[in-house]
Amino acid sequence: MNQTILEILSKFDLTEIFKTKGKAKRWSAKRSIGGAIVTMAVTNIQQEGLNTLNLILCGIGILPLCLSFFEK
């Protein structure tokens, strides 16, 4: 079973997720990276408590989402 999973994962191309096909949009890198940053910050908050660095990371993580509302 592990060999089958490894074969499937070896054929998985992460770059295809971020490509667009016509008008159908795929995942956005800025939203995915922002989500990863916020997830890391929240995990760190749970482990070490709320501090300035975690608040800054959360702000950096959600900033692209906030700015995307102003895009045309």
N, CA, C and O atoms as a GROMACS GRO file, in nm:
protein
  288
    1MET      N    1   0.082  -0.119   0.000
    1MET     CA    2   0.000   0.000   0.000
    1MET      C    3   0.087   0.126   0.000
    1MET      O    4   0.056   0.223  -0.070
    2ASN      N    5   0.194   0.126   0.078
    2ASN     CA    6   0.283   0.242   0.083
    2ASN      C    7   0.346   0.270  -0.053
    2ASN      O    8   0.366   0.385  -0.091
    3GLN      N    9   0.376   0.164  -0.126
    3GLN     CA   10   0.436   0.180  -0.258
    3GLN      C   11   0.337   0.248  -0.352
    3GLN      O   12   0.377   0.331  -0.433
    4THR      N   13   0.209   0.214  -0.344
    4THR     CA   14   0.106   0.274  -0.428
    4THR      C   15   0.093   0.423  -0.396
    4THR      O   16   0.083   0.505  -0.487
    5ILE      N   17   0.094   0.457  -0.270
    5ILE     CA   18   0.084   0.598  -0.229
    5ILE      C   19   0.205   0.675  -0.280
    5ILE      O   20   0.191   0.787  -0.329
    6LEU      N   21   0.323   0.617  -0.269
    6LEU     CA   22   0.444   0.683  -0.318
    6LEU      C   23   0.440   0.703  -0.469
    6LEU      O   24   0.486   0.806  -0.519
    7GLU      N   25   0.386   0.607  -0.542
    7GLU     CA   26   0.374   0.621  -0.686
    7GLU      C   27   0.279   0.735  -0.723
    7GLU      O   28   0.308   0.813  -0.814
    8ILE      N   29   0.169   0.745  -0.653
    8ILE     CA   30   0.072   0.852  -0.679
    8ILE      C   31   0.134   0.987  -0.647
    8ILE      O   32   0.120   1.081  -0.726
    9LEU      N   33   0.201   0.998  -0.532
    9LEU     CA   34   0.261   1.125  -0.492
    9LEU      C   35   0.376   1.166  -0.584
    9LEU      O   36   0.400   1.285  -0.603
   10SER      N   37   0.447   1.070  -0.641
   10SER     CA   38   0.558   1.103  -0.730
   10SER      C   39   0.507   1.162  -0.862
   10SER      O   40   0.581   1.235  -0.928
   11LYS      N   41   0.384   1.133  -0.900
   11LYS     CA   42   0.326   1.187  -1.024
   11LYS      C   43   0.253   1.319  -1.001
   11LYS      O   44   0.209   1.383  -1.097
   12PHE      N   45   0.239   1.360  -0.876
   12PHE     CA   46   0.166   1.482  -0.841
   12PHE      C   47   0.251   1.604  -0.871
   12PHE      O   48   0.363   1.615  -0.820
   13ASP      N   49   0.200   1.696  -0.952
   13ASP     CA   50   0.271   1.817  -0.989
   13ASP      C   51   0.203   1.936  -0.924
   13ASP      O   52   0.095   1.977  -0.966
   14LEU      N   53   0.265   1.993  -0.822
   14LEU     CA   54   0.207   2.104  -0.746
   14LEU      C   55   0.192   2.229  -0.831
   14LEU      O   56   0.103   2.310  -0.805
   15THR      N   57   0.276   2.247  -0.931
   15THR     CA   58   0.268   2.368  -1.013
   15THR      C   59   0.141   2.373  -1.096
   15THR      O   60   0.098   2.482  -1.135
   16GLU      N   61   0.081   2.260  -1.125
   16GLU     CA   62  -0.042   2.258  -1.203
   16GLU      C   63  -0.159   2.319  -1.128
   16GLU      O   64  -0.254   2.366  -1.190
   17ILE      N   65  -0.154   2.318  -0.997
   17ILE     CA   66  -0.263   2.372  -0.916
   17ILE      C   67  -0.277   2.521  -0.938
   17ILE      O   68  -0.388   2.574  -0.938
   18PHE      N   69  -0.165   2.591  -0.956
   18PHE     CA   70  -0.166   2.736  -0.962
   18PHE      C   71  -0.185   2.790  -1.104
   18PHE      O   72  -0.195   2.911  -1.121
   19LYS      N   73  -0.191   2.706  -1.204
   19LYS     CA   74  -0.209   2.752  -1.341
   19LYS      C   75  -0.356   2.777  -1.369
   19LYS      O   76  -0.444   2.716  -1.309
   20THR      N   77  -0.381   2.867  -1.462
   20THR     CA   78  -0.519   2.897  -1.502
   20THR      C   79  -0.547   2.832  -1.637
   20THR      O   80  -0.457   2.811  -1.717
   21LYS      N   81  -0.671   2.803  -1.659
   21LYS     CA   82  -0.714   2.749  -1.787
   21LYS      C   83  -0.834   2.831  -1.833
   21LYS      O   84  -0.946   2.809  -1.790
   22GLY      N   85  -0.807   2.926  -1.921
   22GLY     CA   86  -0.914   3.012  -1.968
   22GLY      C   87  -0.964   3.102  -1.858
   22GLY      O   88  -0.884   3.165  -1.788
   23LYS      N   89  -1.095   3.110  -1.843
   23LYS     CA   90  -1.153   3.195  -1.740
   23LYS      C   91  -1.165   3.124  -1.606
   23LYS      O   92  -1.190   3.187  -1.504
   24ALA      N   93  -1.147   2.993  -1.606
   24ALA     CA   94  -1.155   2.916  -1.481
   24ALA      C   95  -1.026   2.938  -1.402
   24ALA      O   96  -0.918   2.900  -1.448
   25LYS      N   97  -1.038   2.998  -1.286
   25LYS     CA   98  -0.920   3.024  -1.205
   25LYS      C   99  -0.893   2.907  -1.112
   25LYS      O  100  -0.984   2.841  -1.063
   26ARG      N  101  -0.767   2.885  -1.088
   26ARG     CA  102  -0.724   2.781  -0.995
   26ARG      C  103  -0.688   2.846  -0.863
   26ARG      O  104  -0.717   2.964  -0.840
   27TRP      N  105  -0.625   2.770  -0.777
   27TRP     CA  106  -0.583   2.824  -0.649
   27TRP      C  107  -0.487   2.940  -0.670
   27TRP      O  108  -0.404   2.937  -0.761
   28SER      N  109  -0.499   3.039  -0.588
   28SER     CA  110  -0.411   3.154  -0.595
   28SER      C  111  -0.293   3.135  -0.500
   28SER      O  112  -0.311   3.096  -0.384
   29ALA      N  113  -0.176   3.162  -0.549
   29ALA     CA  114  -0.056   3.145  -0.466
   29ALA      C  115  -0.058   3.241  -0.348
   29ALA      O  116  -0.015   3.205  -0.238
   30LYS      N  117  -0.108   3.364  -0.369
   30LYS     CA  118  -0.106   3.459  -0.259
   30LYS      C  119  -0.201   3.417  -0.148
   30LYS      O  120  -0.173   3.443  -0.030
   31ARG      N  121  -0.311   3.353  -0.182
   31ARG     CA  122  -0.403   3.307  -0.078
   31ARG      C  123  -0.348   3.183  -0.008
   31ARG      O  124  -0.365   3.166   0.113
   32SER      N  125  -0.282   3.097  -0.082
   32SER     CA  126  -0.227   2.975  -0.023
   32SER      C  127  -0.110   3.006   0.070
   32SER      O  128  -0.100   2.951   0.179
   33ILE      N  129  -0.021   3.095   0.026
   33ILE     CA  130   0.094   3.132   0.108
   33ILE      C  131   0.047   3.207   0.232
   33ILE      O  132   0.096   3.184   0.343
   34GLY      N  133  -0.050   3.297   0.214
   34GLY     CA  134  -0.106   3.370   0.329
   34GLY      C  135  -0.169   3.275   0.429
   34GLY      O  136  -0.154   3.292   0.550
   35GLY      N  137  -0.240   3.176   0.379
   35GLY     CA  138  -0.301   3.076   0.466
   35GLY      C  139  -0.197   2.995   0.542
   35GLY      O  140  -0.216   2.962   0.659
   36ALA      N  141  -0.088   2.962   0.475
   36ALA     CA  142   0.019   2.888   0.542
   36ALA      C  143   0.085   2.972   0.652
   36ALA      O  144   0.117   2.920   0.759
   37ILE      N  145   0.104   3.102   0.624
   37ILE     CA  146   0.165   3.190   0.724
   37ILE      C  147   0.073   3.203   0.846
   37ILE      O  148   0.119   3.196   0.959
   38VAL      N  149  -0.057   3.223   0.821
   38VAL     CA  150  -0.151   3.238   0.932
   38VAL      C  151  -0.162   3.107   1.010
   38VAL      O  152  -0.170   3.110   1.133
   39THR      N  153  -0.162   2.994   0.942
   39THR     CA  154  -0.168   2.864   1.009
   39THR      C  155  -0.046   2.845   1.101
   39THR      O  156  -0.060   2.798   1.214
   40MET      N  157   0.071   2.883   1.051
   40MET     CA  158   0.191   2.872   1.132
   40MET      C  159   0.182   2.964   1.254
   40MET      O  160   0.220   2.924   1.364
   41ALA      N  161   0.133   3.086   1.233
   41ALA     CA  162   0.122   3.180   1.344
   41ALA      C  163   0.023   3.131   1.449
   41ALA      O  164   0.049   3.141   1.569
   42VAL      N  165  -0.091   3.079   1.405
   42VAL     CA  166  -0.192   3.030   1.499
   42VAL      C  167  -0.139   2.909   1.578
   42VAL      O  168  -0.163   2.897   1.698
   43THR      N  169  -0.067   2.822   1.510
   43THR     CA  170  -0.007   2.707   1.578
   43THR      C  171   0.094   2.754   1.682
   43THR      O  172   0.101   2.700   1.793
   44ASN      N  173   0.172   2.855   1.646
   44ASN     CA  174   0.270   2.910   1.740
   44ASN      C  175   0.200   2.979   1.857
   44ASN      O  176   0.250   2.973   1.970
   45ILE      N  177   0.087   3.044   1.832
   45ILE     CA  178   0.011   3.108   1.939
   45ILE      C  179  -0.039   3.002   2.038
   45ILE      O  180  -0.037   3.024   2.159
   46GLN      N  181  -0.083   2.889   1.986
   46GLN     CA  182  -0.131   2.782   2.074
   46GLN      C  183  -0.019   2.726   2.161
   46GLN      O  184  -0.041   2.690   2.276
   47GLN      N  185   0.101   2.719   2.105
   47GLN     CA  186   0.213   2.661   2.178
   47GLN      C  187   0.278   2.760   2.275
   47GLN      O  188   0.308   2.724   2.389
   48GLU      N  189   0.299   2.884   2.230
   48GLU     CA  190   0.378   2.980   2.309
   48GLU      C  191   0.297   3.097   2.362
   48GLU      O  192   0.349   3.176   2.441
   49GLY      N  193   0.174   3.110   2.320
   49GLY     CA  194   0.094   3.224   2.363
   49GLY      C  195   0.105   3.339   2.264
   49GLY      O  196   0.185   3.336   2.171
   50LEU      N  197   0.024   3.439   2.286
   50LEU     CA  198   0.017   3.555   2.198
   50LEU      C  199   0.137   3.646   2.221
   50LEU      O  200   0.166   3.685   2.334
   51ASN      N  201   0.205   3.680   2.113
   51ASN     CA  202   0.316   3.775   2.122
   51ASN      C  203   0.319   3.862   1.997
   51ASN      O  204   0.240   3.842   1.904
   52THR      N  205   0.409   3.956   1.994
   52THR     CA  206   0.416   4.053   1.885
   52THR      C  207   0.447   3.986   1.752
   52THR      O  208   0.386   4.019   1.650
   53LEU      N  209   0.540   3.893   1.751
   53LEU     CA  210   0.578   3.826   1.627
   53LEU      C  211   0.460   3.754   1.564
   53LEU      O  212   0.442   3.759   1.443
   54ASN      N  213   0.379   3.686   1.646
   54ASN     CA  214   0.263   3.615   1.593
   54ASN      C  215   0.160   3.711   1.536
   54ASN      O  216   0.097   3.681   1.434
   55LEU      N  217   0.141   3.825   1.599
   55LEU     CA  218   0.048   3.925   1.546
   55LEU      C  219   0.096   3.981   1.412
   55LEU      O  220   0.017   4.003   1.321
   56ILE      N  221   0.226   4.003   1.402
   56ILE     CA  222   0.283   4.052   1.276
   56ILE      C  223   0.266   3.948   1.166
   56ILE      O  224   0.229   3.982   1.054
   57LEU      N  225   0.292   3.820   1.198
   57LEU     CA  226   0.275   3.714   1.099
   57LEU      C  227   0.130   3.702   1.053
   57LEU      O  228   0.105   3.682   0.934
   58CYS      N  229   0.035   3.714   1.145
   58CYS     CA  230  -0.107   3.710   1.107
   58CYS      C  231  -0.140   3.827   1.015
   58CYS      O  232  -0.213   3.810   0.918
   59GLY      N  233  -0.087   3.945   1.047
   59GLY     CA  234  -0.110   4.062   0.962
   59GLY      C  235  -0.053   4.043   0.823
   59GLY      O  236  -0.117   4.077   0.724
   60ILE      N  237   0.069   3.990   0.815
   60ILE     CA  238   0.131   3.963   0.685
   60ILE      C  239   0.050   3.859   0.608
   60ILE      O  240   0.037   3.868   0.486
   61GLY      N  241  -0.003   3.761   0.679
   61GLY     CA  242  -0.079   3.654   0.613
   61GLY      C  243  -0.210   3.701   0.555
   61GLY      O  244  -0.250   3.655   0.448
   62ILE      N  245  -0.278   3.793   0.622
   62ILE     CA  246  -0.409   3.836   0.572
   62ILE      C  247  -0.402   3.960   0.484
   62ILE      O  248  -0.500   3.994   0.418
   63LEU      N  249  -0.287   4.028   0.481
   63LEU     CA  250  -0.272   4.148   0.399
   63LEU      C  251  -0.301   4.124   0.251
   63LEU      O  252  -0.374   4.203   0.191
   64PRO      N  253  -0.246   4.018   0.188
   64PRO     CA  254  -0.279   3.997   0.046
   64PRO      C  255  -0.430   3.974   0.021
   64PRO      O  256  -0.483   4.018  -0.081
   65LEU      N  257  -0.496   3.908   0.114
   65LEU     CA  258  -0.641   3.889   0.098
   65LEU      C  259  -0.716   4.021   0.105
   65LEU      O  260  -0.808   4.045   0.028
   66CYS      N  261  -0.676   4.106   0.199
   66CYS     CA  262  -0.741   4.237   0.212
   66CYS      C  263  -0.716   4.322   0.088
   66CYS      O  264  -0.807   4.390   0.040
   67LEU      N  265  -0.596   4.319   0.037
   67LEU     CA  266  -0.564   4.399  -0.081
   67LEU      C  267  -0.628   4.345  -0.209
   67LEU      O  268  -0.648   4.420  -0.304
   68SER      N  269  -0.659   4.216  -0.211
   68SER     CA  270  -0.718   4.158  -0.332
   68SER      C  271  -0.860   4.209  -0.356
   68SER      O  272  -0.912   4.197  -0.467
   69PHE      N  273  -0.924   4.266  -0.254
   69PHE     CA  274  -1.057   4.323  -0.273
   69PHE      C  275  -1.053   4.447  -0.360
   69PHE      O  276  -1.154   4.484  -0.420
   70PHE      N  277  -0.938   4.513  -0.368
   70PHE     CA  278  -0.925   4.635  -0.445
   70PHE      C  279  -0.878   4.610  -0.588
   70PHE      O  280  -0.869   4.704  -0.667
   71GLU      N  281  -0.847   4.484  -0.623
   71GLU     CA  282  -0.805   4.453  -0.759
   71GLU      C  283  -0.925   4.454  -0.852
   71GLU      O  284  -1.038   4.425  -0.812
   72LYS      N  285  -0.899   4.489  -0.976
   72LYS     CA  286  -1.008   4.490  -1.075
   72LYS      C  287  -1.003   4.368  -1.161
   72LYS      O  288  -1.087   4.351  -1.249
   0.00000   0.00000   0.00000
